[in-house]
Amino acid sequence: MNSEVVILITEDDEGHAGLIRKNLVRAGIANELLHFKDGQEVMEFLLRKGDGRKRRAGTAYVLLLDIRMPRLGGVEVLAQVKADPELRKIPVIMITTTDDPREVEECHALGCSTYIVKPVEYERFVNAIRQLGLFLAVVEVPRLNWES
C-alpha cells in the first residue's frame, strides 16, 4: 500500500480499535492511522465540518467502518460517503460482529469494498485483521482532490 494512504478506523469500542491498530502494524502496515469513536466524528472529518480534525486535499484514504456505533451508525456513514461525488472514491471496509446476510447485502448494495465479521474469539479476530493488513498492502487507493 502507498505509505501516503491514511487509514481511518471508525470504531466505538476502544479495545477493538486498539487491536485493529496493533495488528495492522504487525502486518507491516506503516501508514498513518486515525481513530474516530463514532460515525458522526468521521463524517465531520470527511466533510471538513465541526471543530475537530479535517480531511486533507490530495490525500488518499481507506475507511474501516464498524457498523454498530452511537450517534451515526456505519451503514448510515457508508450511505453518505457513497452518495458524495468525491468521497465515493474512498474504499470502505465494513467491520462488524454480525454476519446477518441482509446487512451484508445492504452494505454491498451501498458500495462497500468488503465486509469483515469480527470473530468473537480473540485469535480469530487478530488473524482477520492481519489478513486485512495484507489486503491493504496491495490495494491501490485514489486520492481525493476535492477543495471546498
N, C-alpha and C positions, 0 to 999 in steps of 0.2 A: 504494500500500500504506500502511496505517496506520503512521505512524512509530513507534508503540509496539510493533509486532511485532518480536520478536527472531529473527534468522536464525541457526540452529545449523548450522555447517559441520562435518561429521564426515568427515575426510579424513586418512589417514595420510601421504600424500605432501605434504610442506611446500611444494614448488613448485606443485603443483596447488591447494593451499589458498590460497596467495598469489595465484595467477591468478584464482581464483574471487572472492576479496575485492576485488582491484583492478578487475575487470571489472564486478562488481555496483555498485561505487561509480561507475565510468564510465557505467553505465547509469542513473545517477540514484538509486540506492538508498542512502539515508542512514541506514538502520536500524542498530541495534546488531547487530554480527556477533560471534558467539562460536565459536571454533575448538576442536574436540576431535580428538585424534590417533587415537582408536580407538573402537569400539563400546562397550566396557566403560566408558570415561570418560563418554560421552554418556548411557548408561543410569544411571550413578551420579548424574549431574546431574538427569536427568528424574525419577528415583525418590527424589531427595534423600537419597542414601546416600554413605558414604565421607567423606573429609576435604576434598574439593575444592569447587568452586562448586556451588550448589544452585539449582534451578528456583524462580522466584518465583510465588506465587499471584496470580491476577488478571492474568497476562501471557499474551499470545498468542505462539506460536512457530511457525516453519516449520523443518522439518528437512531439510537437504541431506545425503544419506547415500551415501557411497562403499560399494560392495558388497564389495570385496576389502580387508579390514583385518585386522591382527593382533588377538589376544585374543578379540574378538567381531565377527563379520562383519556387514555391512549387512543381509543377509536375516534373520539372527537378531534384530538390533535392530528391524527392521521388524515381525517377528512379535510381539515382546514389546510394542512400542508399540501395535500394533493390537489386542492381546489385553487391554490395560488399559482399563477403562471411562472413565477421564478422558483418558489420553494418546492414545487413539484419535482424538480430535478434531484432533490435530496433522496438518497436511498434510505428507506425506513425499515428497520428490523424490529418487529414486534417481539417482546419478551413477556411471557405470562405464565401463570400457574395452571391455566385451564387449557384443555385441548378440545373444547366444545367445537364440533365441526361447523356449526352455524357461525360462530365467532371467527374461526379460521377463514371461512368462506367470505364473510363480510370484510375482513381485513385485506384479503387478496383482491376482492372486488373494488375496494377503495384505492388500491395501488401499493400495498406494502411490498417490499422486495422479498422478504422471507419472514417466517413465523417460527419462533423458538419457544418450546414449552420448558419452563423451569422445572427440572425434576426436583421433587421434594427431598430426595436423598442427596446429601452434600457432594459426594464424589461424582455422581452423575451430573450435577449442576456444574461443577468445576470442569468436567470434560466437555460439556456443551459450550461453555464459554471459551475454552481452548479451541474448539472447532470453529467457533465464531471468529476467533483471532486469526485462524488460518484462512478463513473466507475473506476477512478484511485485508489480509496481506496480499491478496491477488486481485481485488476488485478495483476498477477504475471509477473515480468519482468526479462528476462535473463540478466546476467552480460556479459560485453564484456571483454575478457581477452587478446585480440589481442595486441601483442607487435611488434613494427616495429624496 
